[in-house]
Amino acid sequence: MELDFNTYWQSFGLLYKGLKITALITFFGIASGLFLGTLLAIMRNSKNKVLSAFSKGYINTFRAVPLLVVLSSFYLIGMAALKAKGIYTDIAMPATLIGFAMFEAAYFAEIIRSGVNAVAPGQTEAARALGFTTSQTNKLVVLPQAFKNAFASITTQSVAIFHDSTLCYVVGLSDLFTTFMHIGERDGTVETAILLAASFYLVACVAIRQIAKRITKGEIK
């Protein structure tokens, strides 16, 4: 197997564009997933049966469907709806971002909920004794501790989103991995493409986990 790295250096511009797409999907998936997941976790633990049932149904539905199917469905349904109105435009990126947000929200909801359930009941009771409202109790007492309790799981899920960003190829987006493969297929250096892509993802994931460990230990604040 002959490796050719020069062609990839010459294609740095294309790789950088792919990296930006990977970064956008990853960061948006984490941020939106955490935000929506936190709301779903609060709803799931709510005494309101309607909110709790809705959250439970949402979580179970999206956790039972593969991400590939979610992305494809959002893209195809969105395109069909636009074409029906006589609008012809590419919605690959919006469909991908919405798909990731809604899919990851279901997973983050369970992660945050486990963190909330790990908060000692006395914390909530103390907050109420001080006159805090339910909203203030969640915002100032419960959620900060829940995020701390669930930090390791949040990190693991964030790495999973980084991995899953490669699935955007299904709607025609060229993320970093897809760009590597396109260059490899174009120049007949697929082996090099796979090696470089695997090396990048390996280094990035190890770095993320090491940073998370240092944060957990209090070495990074």
MIGU-508092 format. One record per residue (C-alpha): residue in one letter; x, y, z; residue number from 1. Coordinates in steps of 0.25 Angstrom, whole numbers, padded with zeros to 4 digits. Layout:
% residues N
<dose><residuo>A</residuo><east>X</east><north>Y</north><up>Z</up><num>NUM</num></dose>
...
//
This chain:
% residues 221
<dose><residuo>M</residuo><east>0000</east><north>0000</north><up>0000</up><num>1</num></dose>
<dose><residuo>E</residuo><east>0006</east><north>0013</north><up>-0005</up><num>2</num></dose>
<dose><residuo>L</residuo><east>0002</east><north>0026</north><up>0003</up><num>3</num></dose>
<dose><residuo>D</residuo><east>0002</east><north>0039</north><up>-0003</up><num>4</num></dose>
<dose><residuo>F</residuo><east>0000</east><north>0051</north><up>0006</up><num>5</num></dose>
<dose><residuo>N</residuo><east>0004</east><north>0062</north><up>-0003</up><num>6</num></dose>
<dose><residuo>T</residuo><east>-0009</east><north>0062</north><up>-0011</up><num>7</num></dose>
<dose><residuo>Y</residuo><east>-0017</east><north>0065</north><up>0002</up><num>8</num></dose>
<dose><residuo>W</residuo><east>-0008</east><north>0076</north><up>0006</up><num>9</num></dose>
<dose><residuo>Q</residuo><east>-0011</east><north>0082</north><up>-0008</up><num>10</num></dose>
<dose><residuo>S</residuo><east>-0026</east><north>0080</north><up>-0005</up><num>11</num></dose>
<dose><residuo>F</residuo><east>-0025</east><north>0087</north><up>0009</up><num>12</num></dose>
<dose><residuo>G</residuo><east>-0036</east><north>0097</north><up>0004</up><num>13</num></dose>
<dose><residuo>L</residuo><east>-0046</east><north>0086</north><up>0002</up><num>14</num></dose>
<dose><residuo>L</residuo><east>-0042</east><north>0079</north><up>0015</up><num>15</num></dose>
<dose><residuo>Y</residuo><east>-0044</east><north>0092</north><up>0022</up><num>16</num></dose>
<dose><residuo>K</residuo><east>-0058</east><north>0094</north><up>0017</up><num>17</num></dose>
<dose><residuo>G</residuo><east>-0061</east><north>0080</north><up>0021</up><num>18</num></dose>
<dose><residuo>L</residuo><east>-0056</east><north>0082</north><up>0035</up><num>19</num></dose>
<dose><residuo>K</residuo><east>-0065</east><north>0095</north><up>0036</up><num>20</num></dose>
<dose><residuo>I</residuo><east>-0077</east><north>0086</north><up>0033</up><num>21</num></dose>
<dose><residuo>T</residuo><east>-0073</east><north>0076</north><up>0043</up><num>22</num></dose>
<dose><residuo>A</residuo><east>-0070</east><north>0086</north><up>0053</up><num>23</num></dose>
<dose><residuo>L</residuo><east>-0084</east><north>0093</north><up>0051</up><num>24</num></dose>
<dose><residuo>I</residuo><east>-0092</east><north>0080</north><up>0052</up><num>25</num></dose>
<dose><residuo>T</residuo><east>-0084</east><north>0076</north><up>0064</up><num>26</num></dose>
<dose><residuo>F</residuo><east>-0085</east><north>0089</north><up>0072</up><num>27</num></dose>
<dose><residuo>F</residuo><east>-0100</east><north>0091</north><up>0068</up><num>28</num></dose>
<dose><residuo>G</residuo><east>-0104</east><north>0077</north><up>0071</up><num>29</num></dose>
<dose><residuo>I</residuo><east>-0097</east><north>0078</north><up>0085</up><num>30</num></dose>
<dose><residuo>A</residuo><east>-0103</east><north>0092</north><up>0088</up><num>31</num></dose>
<dose><residuo>S</residuo><east>-0117</east><north>0090</north><up>0083</up><num>32</num></dose>
<dose><residuo>G</residuo><east>-0118</east><north>0076</north><up>0088</up><num>33</num></dose>
<dose><residuo>L</residuo><east>-0114</east><north>0080</north><up>0102</up><num>34</num></dose>
<dose><residuo>F</residuo><east>-0124</east><north>0092</north><up>0102</up><num>35</num></dose>
<dose><residuo>L</residuo><east>-0136</east><north>0084</north><up>0097</up><num>36</num></dose>
<dose><residuo>G</residuo><east>-0131</east><north>0072</north><up>0105</up><num>37</num></dose>
<dose><residuo>T</residuo><east>-0131</east><north>0080</north><up>0118</up><num>38</num></dose>
<dose><residuo>L</residuo><east>-0146</east><north>0085</north><up>0115</up><num>39</num></dose>
<dose><residuo>L</residuo><east>-0150</east><north>0070</north><up>0112</up><num>40</num></dose>
<dose><residuo>A</residuo><east>-0143</east><north>0065</north><up>0125</up><num>41</num></dose>
<dose><residuo>I</residuo><east>-0151</east><north>0076</north><up>0133</up><num>42</num></dose>
<dose><residuo>M</residuo><east>-0164</east><north>0072</north><up>0126</up><num>43</num></dose>
<dose><residuo>R</residuo><east>-0161</east><north>0057</north><up>0128</up><num>44</num></dose>
<dose><residuo>N</residuo><east>-0160</east><north>0060</north><up>0143</up><num>45</num></dose>
<dose><residuo>S</residuo><east>-0172</east><north>0069</north><up>0143</up><num>46</num></dose>
<dose><residuo>K</residuo><east>-0184</east><north>0066</north><up>0151</up><num>47</num></dose>
<dose><residuo>N</residuo><east>-0192</east><north>0071</north><up>0139</up><num>48</num></dose>
<dose><residuo>K</residuo><east>-0197</east><north>0057</north><up>0133</up><num>49</num></dose>
<dose><residuo>V</residuo><east>-0198</east><north>0064</north><up>0119</up><num>50</num></dose>
<dose><residuo>L</residuo><east>-0184</east><north>0069</north><up>0119</up><num>51</num></dose>
<dose><residuo>S</residuo><east>-0178</east><north>0057</north><up>0125</up><num>52</num></dose>
<dose><residuo>A</residuo><east>-0185</east><north>0048</north><up>0115</up><num>53</num></dose>
<dose><residuo>F</residuo><east>-0181</east><north>0057</north><up>0103</up><num>54</num></dose>
<dose><residuo>S</residuo><east>-0167</east><north>0057</north><up>0107</up><num>55</num></dose>
<dose><residuo>K</residuo><east>-0167</east><north>0042</north><up>0110</up><num>56</num></dose>
<dose><residuo>G</residuo><east>-0173</east><north>0039</north><up>0096</up><num>57</num></dose>
<dose><residuo>Y</residuo><east>-0163</east><north>0048</north><up>0089</up><num>58</num></dose>
<dose><residuo>I</residuo><east>-0151</east><north>0042</north><up>0096</up><num>59</num></dose>
<dose><residuo>N</residuo><east>-0155</east><north>0028</north><up>0093</up><num>60</num></dose>
<dose><residuo>T</residuo><east>-0159</east><north>0031</north><up>0079</up><num>61</num></dose>
<dose><residuo>F</residuo><east>-0145</east><north>0038</north><up>0075</up><num>62</num></dose>
<dose><residuo>R</residuo><east>-0137</east><north>0028</north><up>0083</up><num>63</num></dose>
<dose><residuo>A</residuo><east>-0144</east><north>0016</north><up>0075</up><num>64</num></dose>
<dose><residuo>V</residuo><east>-0141</east><north>0022</north><up>0061</up><num>65</num></dose>
<dose><residuo>P</residuo><east>-0127</east><north>0022</north><up>0055</up><num>66</num></dose>
<dose><residuo>L</residuo><east>-0121</east><north>0036</north><up>0052</up><num>67</num></dose>
<dose><residuo>L</residuo><east>-0119</east><north>0032</north><up>0038</up><num>68</num></dose>
<dose><residuo>V</residuo><east>-0134</east><north>0030</north><up>0036</up><num>69</num></dose>
<dose><residuo>V</residuo><east>-0136</east><north>0043</north><up>0043</up><num>70</num></dose>
<dose><residuo>L</residuo><east>-0127</east><north>0051</north><up>0034</up><num>71</num></dose>
<dose><residuo>S</residuo><east>-0132</east><north>0045</north><up>0022</up><num>72</num></dose>
<dose><residuo>S</residuo><east>-0147</east><north>0047</north><up>0026</up><num>73</num></dose>
<dose><residuo>F</residuo><east>-0145</east><north>0062</north><up>0030</up><num>74</num></dose>
<dose><residuo>Y</residuo><east>-0138</east><north>0064</north><up>0016</up><num>75</num></dose>
<dose><residuo>L</residuo><east>-0147</east><north>0057</north><up>0007</up><num>76</num></dose>
<dose><residuo>I</residuo><east>-0160</east><north>0062</north><up>0014</up><num>77</num></dose>
<dose><residuo>G</residuo><east>-0155</east><north>0076</north><up>0014</up><num>78</num></dose>
<dose><residuo>M</residuo><east>-0151</east><north>0076</north><up>-0001</up><num>79</num></dose>
<dose><residuo>A</residuo><east>-0164</east><north>0070</north><up>-0004</up><num>80</num></dose>
<dose><residuo>A</residuo><east>-0172</east><north>0081</north><up>0003</up><num>81</num></dose>
<dose><residuo>L</residuo><east>-0164</east><north>0092</north><up>-0003</up><num>82</num></dose>
<dose><residuo>K</residuo><east>-0165</east><north>0086</north><up>-0017</up><num>83</num></dose>
<dose><residuo>A</residuo><east>-0180</east><north>0085</north><up>-0015</up><num>84</num></dose>
<dose><residuo>K</residuo><east>-0180</east><north>0100</north><up>-0013</up><num>85</num></dose>
<dose><residuo>G</residuo><east>-0171</east><north>0102</north><up>-0025</up><num>86</num></dose>
<dose><residuo>I</residuo><east>-0159</east><north>0105</north><up>-0018</up><num>87</num></dose>
<dose><residuo>Y</residuo><east>-0146</east><north>0098</north><up>-0022</up><num>88</num></dose>
<dose><residuo>T</residuo><east>-0134</east><north>0100</north><up>-0013</up><num>89</num></dose>
<dose><residuo>D</residuo><east>-0125</east><north>0091</north><up>-0005</up><num>90</num></dose>
<dose><residuo>I</residuo><east>-0128</east><north>0089</north><up>0009</up><num>91</num></dose>
<dose><residuo>A</residuo><east>-0117</east><north>0079</north><up>0013</up><num>92</num></dose>
<dose><residuo>M</residuo><east>-0111</east><north>0087</north><up>0024</up><num>93</num></dose>
<dose><residuo>P</residuo><east>-0124</east><north>0092</north><up>0030</up><num>94</num></dose>
<dose><residuo>A</residuo><east>-0130</east><north>0078</north><up>0030</up><num>95</num></dose>
<dose><residuo>T</residuo><east>-0117</east><north>0072</north><up>0036</up><num>96</num></dose>
<dose><residuo>L</residuo><east>-0116</east><north>0083</north><up>0047</up><num>97</num></dose>
<dose><residuo>I</residuo><east>-0131</east><north>0081</north><up>0051</up><num>98</num></dose>
<dose><residuo>G</residuo><east>-0130</east><north>0066</north><up>0050</up><num>99</num></dose>
<dose><residuo>F</residuo><east>-0118</east><north>0066</north><up>0059</up><num>100</num></dose>
<dose><residuo>A</residuo><east>-0124</east><north>0075</north><up>0069</up><num>101</num></dose>
<dose><residuo>M</residuo><east>-0137</east><north>0067</north><up>0071</up><num>102</num></dose>
<dose><residuo>F</residuo><east>-0130</east><north>0054</north><up>0071</up><num>103</num></dose>
<dose><residuo>E</residuo><east>-0119</east><north>0058</north><up>0081</up><num>104</num></dose>
<dose><residuo>A</residuo><east>-0129</east><north>0064</north><up>0090</up><num>105</num></dose>
<dose><residuo>A</residuo><east>-0135</east><north>0051</north><up>0093</up><num>106</num></dose>
<dose><residuo>Y</residuo><east>-0122</east><north>0045</north><up>0097</up><num>107</num></dose>
<dose><residuo>F</residuo><east>-0118</east><north>0058</north><up>0105</up><num>108</num></dose>
<dose><residuo>A</residuo><east>-0131</east><north>0058</north><up>0112</up><num>109</num></dose>
<dose><residuo>E</residuo><east>-0129</east><north>0044</north><up>0118</up><num>110</num></dose>
<dose><residuo>I</residuo><east>-0115</east><north>0048</north><up>0122</up><num>111</num></dose>
<dose><residuo>I</residuo><east>-0119</east><north>0061</north><up>0129</up><num>112</num></dose>
<dose><residuo>R</residuo><east>-0131</east><north>0054</north><up>0135</up><num>113</num></dose>
<dose><residuo>S</residuo><east>-0121</east><north>0044</north><up>0142</up><num>114</num></dose>
<dose><residuo>G</residuo><east>-0113</east><north>0056</north><up>0147</up><num>115</num></dose>
<dose><residuo>V</residuo><east>-0126</east><north>0063</north><up>0153</up><num>116</num></dose>
<dose><residuo>N</residuo><east>-0130</east><north>0050</north><up>0159</up><num>117</num></dose>
<dose><residuo>A</residuo><east>-0116</east><north>0049</north><up>0166</up><num>118</num></dose>
<dose><residuo>V</residuo><east>-0118</east><north>0062</north><up>0173</up><num>119</num></dose>
<dose><residuo>A</residuo><east>-0121</east><north>0060</north><up>0187</up><num>120</num></dose>
<dose><residuo>P</residuo><east>-0136</east><north>0063</north><up>0190</up><num>121</num></dose>
<dose><residuo>G</residuo><east>-0132</east><north>0072</north><up>0202</up><num>122</num></dose>
<dose><residuo>Q</residuo><east>-0126</east><north>0082</north><up>0192</up><num>123</num></dose>
<dose><residuo>T</residuo><east>-0139</east><north>0084</north><up>0186</up><num>124</num></dose>
<dose><residuo>E</residuo><east>-0146</east><north>0085</north><up>0200</up><num>125</num></dose>
<dose><residuo>A</residuo><east>-0136</east><north>0095</north><up>0205</up><num>126</num></dose>
<dose><residuo>A</residuo><east>-0138</east><north>0104</north><up>0193</up><num>127</num></dose>
<dose><residuo>R</residuo><east>-0153</east><north>0104</north><up>0195</up><num>128</num></dose>
<dose><residuo>A</residuo><east>-0151</east><north>0107</north><up>0210</up><num>129</num></dose>
<dose><residuo>L</residuo><east>-0143</east><north>0119</north><up>0205</up><num>130</num></dose>
<dose><residuo>G</residuo><east>-0155</east><north>0123</north><up>0197</up><num>131</num></dose>
<dose><residuo>F</residuo><east>-0150</east><north>0119</north><up>0183</up><num>132</num></dose>
<dose><residuo>T</residuo><east>-0160</east><north>0117</north><up>0172</up><num>133</num></dose>
<dose><residuo>T</residuo><east>-0160</east><north>0104</north><up>0164</up><num>134</num></dose>
<dose><residuo>S</residuo><east>-0153</east><north>0111</north><up>0153</up><num>135</num></dose>
<dose><residuo>Q</residuo><east>-0142</east><north>0118</north><up>0162</up><num>136</num></dose>
<dose><residuo>T</residuo><east>-0140</east><north>0104</north><up>0169</up><num>137</num></dose>
<dose><residuo>N</residuo><east>-0137</east><north>0097</north><up>0155</up><num>138</num></dose>
<dose><residuo>K</residuo><east>-0129</east><north>0109</north><up>0150</up><num>139</num></dose>
<dose><residuo>L</residuo><east>-0120</east><north>0112</north><up>0162</up><num>140</num></dose>
<dose><residuo>V</residuo><east>-0120</east><north>0099</north><up>0170</up><num>141</num></dose>
<dose><residuo>V</residuo><east>-0124</east><north>0086</north><up>0162</up><num>142</num></dose>
<dose><residuo>L</residuo><east>-0119</east><north>0088</north><up>0148</up><num>143</num></dose>
<dose><residuo>P</residuo><east>-0105</east><north>0093</north><up>0152</up><num>144</num></dose>
<dose><residuo>Q</residuo><east>-0103</east><north>0080</north><up>0160</up><num>145</num></dose>
<dose><residuo>A</residuo><east>-0110</east><north>0072</north><up>0150</up><num>146</num></dose>
<dose><residuo>F</residuo><east>-0100</east><north>0076</north><up>0139</up><num>147</num></dose>
<dose><residuo>K</residuo><east>-0088</east><north>0073</north><up>0149</up><num>148</num></dose>
<dose><residuo>N</residuo><east>-0094</east><north>0059</north><up>0152</up><num>149</num></dose>
<dose><residuo>A</residuo><east>-0096</east><north>0056</north><up>0137</up><num>150</num></dose>
<dose><residuo>F</residuo><east>-0083</east><north>0063</north><up>0132</up><num>151</num></dose>
<dose><residuo>A</residuo><east>-0076</east><north>0050</north><up>0128</up><num>152</num></dose>
<dose><residuo>S</residuo><east>-0088</east><north>0045</north><up>0120</up><num>153</num></dose>
<dose><residuo>I</residuo><east>-0090</east><north>0058</north><up>0114</up><num>154</num></dose>
<dose><residuo>T</residuo><east>-0076</east><north>0057</north><up>0109</up><num>155</num></dose>
<dose><residuo>T</residuo><east>-0078</east><north>0043</north><up>0104</up><num>156</num></dose>
<dose><residuo>Q</residuo><east>-0090</east><north>0047</north><up>0096</up><num>157</num></dose>
<dose><residuo>S</residuo><east>-0083</east><north>0060</north><up>0090</up><num>158</num></dose>
<dose><residuo>V</residuo><east>-0072</east><north>0050</north><up>0085</up><num>159</num></dose>
<dose><residuo>A</residuo><east>-0083</east><north>0042</north><up>0079</up><num>160</num></dose>
<dose><residuo>I</residuo><east>-0089</east><north>0054</north><up>0072</up><num>161</num></dose>
<dose><residuo>F</residuo><east>-0075</east><north>0057</north><up>0066</up><num>162</num></dose>
<dose><residuo>H</residuo><east>-0075</east><north>0043</north><up>0061</up><num>163</num></dose>
<dose><residuo>D</residuo><east>-0089</east><north>0043</north><up>0055</up><num>164</num></dose>
<dose><residuo>S</residuo><east>-0086</east><north>0056</north><up>0048</up><num>165</num></dose>
<dose><residuo>T</residuo><east>-0081</east><north>0047</north><up>0037</up><num>166</num></dose>
<dose><residuo>L</residuo><east>-0095</east><north>0043</north><up>0034</up><num>167</num></dose>
<dose><residuo>C</residuo><east>-0098</east><north>0056</north><up>0027</up><num>168</num></dose>
<dose><residuo>Y</residuo><east>-0093</east><north>0050</north><up>0014</up><num>169</num></dose>
<dose><residuo>V</residuo><east>-0107</east><north>0044</north><up>0013</up><num>170</num></dose>
<dose><residuo>V</residuo><east>-0113</east><north>0057</north><up>0009</up><num>171</num></dose>
<dose><residuo>G</residuo><east>-0101</east><north>0061</north><up>0001</up><num>172</num></dose>
<dose><residuo>L</residuo><east>-0093</east><north>0069</north><up>0010</up><num>173</num></dose>
<dose><residuo>S</residuo><east>-0078</east><north>0068</north><up>0009</up><num>174</num></dose>
<dose><residuo>D</residuo><east>-0072</east><north>0068</north><up>0024</up><num>175</num></dose>
<dose><residuo>L</residuo><east>-0058</east><north>0065</north><up>0027</up><num>176</num></dose>
<dose><residuo>F</residuo><east>-0058</east><north>0050</north><up>0025</up><num>177</num></dose>
<dose><residuo>T</residuo><east>-0067</east><north>0051</north><up>0012</up><num>178</num></dose>
<dose><residuo>T</residuo><east>-0057</east><north>0061</north><up>0007</up><num>179</num></dose>
<dose><residuo>F</residuo><east>-0045</east><north>0052</north><up>0010</up><num>180</num></dose>
<dose><residuo>M</residuo><east>-0052</east><north>0040</north><up>0003</up><num>181</num></dose>
<dose><residuo>H</residuo><east>-0055</east><north>0049</north><up>-0009</up><num>182</num></dose>
<dose><residuo>I</residuo><east>-0041</east><north>0053</north><up>-0011</up><num>183</num></dose>
<dose><residuo>G</residuo><east>-0036</east><north>0039</north><up>-0009</up><num>184</num></dose>
<dose><residuo>E</residuo><east>-0046</east><north>0034</north><up>-0020</up><num>185</num></dose>
<dose><residuo>R</residuo><east>-0042</east><north>0045</north><up>-0029</up><num>186</num></dose>
<dose><residuo>D</residuo><east>-0027</east><north>0042</north><up>-0028</up><num>187</num></dose>
<dose><residuo>G</residuo><east>-0027</east><north>0028</north><up>-0025</up><num>188</num></dose>
<dose><residuo>T</residuo><east>-0022</east><north>0029</north><up>-0011</up><num>189</num></dose>
<dose><residuo>V</residuo><east>-0033</east><north>0024</north><up>-0003</up><num>190</num></dose>
<dose><residuo>E</residuo><east>-0024</east><north>0016</north><up>0007</up><num>191</num></dose>
<dose><residuo>T</residuo><east>-0017</east><north>0029</north><up>0010</up><num>192</num></dose>
<dose><residuo>A</residuo><east>-0031</east><north>0036</north><up>0012</up><num>193</num></dose>
<dose><residuo>I</residuo><east>-0036</east><north>0026</north><up>0022</up><num>194</num></dose>
<dose><residuo>L</residuo><east>-0023</east><north>0027</north><up>0029</up><num>195</num></dose>
<dose><residuo>L</residuo><east>-0023</east><north>0042</north><up>0030</up><num>196</num></dose>
<dose><residuo>A</residuo><east>-0038</east><north>0043</north><up>0034</up><num>197</num></dose>
<dose><residuo>A</residuo><east>-0036</east><north>0032</north><up>0044</up><num>198</num></dose>
<dose><residuo>S</residuo><east>-0024</east><north>0039</north><up>0050</up><num>199</num></dose>
<dose><residuo>F</residuo><east>-0031</east><north>0052</north><up>0051</up><num>200</num></dose>
<dose><residuo>Y</residuo><east>-0044</east><north>0046</north><up>0058</up><num>201</num></dose>
<dose><residuo>L</residuo><east>-0035</east><north>0038</north><up>0068</up><num>202</num></dose>
<dose><residuo>V</residuo><east>-0026</east><north>0050</north><up>0072</up><num>203</num></dose>
<dose><residuo>A</residuo><east>-0039</east><north>0059</north><up>0073</up><num>204</num></dose>
<dose><residuo>C</residuo><east>-0047</east><north>0049</north><up>0082</up><num>205</num></dose>
<dose><residuo>V</residuo><east>-0035</east><north>0046</north><up>0091</up><num>206</num></dose>
<dose><residuo>A</residuo><east>-0032</east><north>0061</north><up>0092</up><num>207</num></dose>
<dose><residuo>I</residuo><east>-0047</east><north>0064</north><up>0096</up><num>208</num></dose>
<dose><residuo>R</residuo><east>-0047</east><north>0053</north><up>0106</up><num>209</num></dose>
<dose><residuo>Q</residuo><east>-0034</east><north>0058</north><up>0113</up><num>210</num></dose>
<dose><residuo>I</residuo><east>-0039</east><north>0072</north><up>0114</up><num>211</num></dose>
<dose><residuo>A</residuo><east>-0052</east><north>0066</north><up>0120</up><num>212</num></dose>
<dose><residuo>K</residuo><east>-0044</east><north>0058</north><up>0130</up><num>213</num></dose>
<dose><residuo>R</residuo><east>-0036</east><north>0071</north><up>0134</up><num>214</num></dose>
<dose><residuo>I</residuo><east>-0049</east><north>0079</north><up>0136</up><num>215</num></dose>
<dose><residuo>T</residuo><east>-0055</east><north>0068</north><up>0144</up><num>216</num></dose>
<dose><residuo>K</residuo><east>-0042</east><north>0068</north><up>0153</up><num>217</num></dose>
<dose><residuo>G</residuo><east>-0043</east><north>0083</north><up>0154</up><num>218</num></dose>
<dose><residuo>E</residuo><east>-0030</east><north>0085</north><up>0146</up><num>219</num></dose>
<dose><residuo>I</residuo><east>-0038</east><north>0094</north><up>0136</up><num>220</num></dose>
<dose><residuo>K</residuo><east>-0048</east><north>0103</north><up>0141</up><num>221</num></dose>
//
